[in-house]
Amino acid sequence: MIEYFSYRCIHCKNFEPFLEDWLADIPEGITFERQHVVFSTSDELFARAHLALKSDPGYLKLHRVLFSAIHDRQKHFNDLEDLITYLREYGIDEEEFRRSFNSPIVSRKLKNNRLRQSQSQLSATPSLLVLGKYVISMSNGQQRALDIASELIERERNPSTKS
């Protein structure tokens, strides 16, 4: 399962507590990842930053820090150096982050993520891609989206429950 999100999206920030509660009981065998969307060139800074942060042992804390910086502290990040300057106080390994951010691996992952995002015909964040084939928006509410994700997972795992 993939959560498509954007650090600049307040709905994505507000979805995090619901998602984290749901992930505490994620069905066995279901993998989960977060993927920062790239709807425009300005999204690439955050998409690259997210991919670079995923290898950091403090990933989840840093993920929350970026949401908070943008929405609670009204921070604006224009480039990699802005991000590093801000994340420095949270113990980020600056050289490792910079190296990862600019690495061919992150570039390749970003290209693959863009392709998957495009194939999903995603139009808004946050959204969920369940089992590689169901895109769930938050139009009926965040908790309802997670309930639908659970129902789809159950239906796919147990064909006898399909209606």
Buried (B, 14 or more C-beta within 10 A) or exposed (E): BBBBBBBBBEEBBBBBEBBEEBEEEBEEEBEEEBBBBBBEEEBEBBBBBBBBBBBBEBBBEBBBBBBEBBBEEEEEBEEBEEBBEBBEEBEBBEEEBBEBBEBEEBEEBBEEBBEBBEEBEBEBBBBBBBEEEBBBBBEEEBEEBBBBBBEBBEBBEEEEEEE
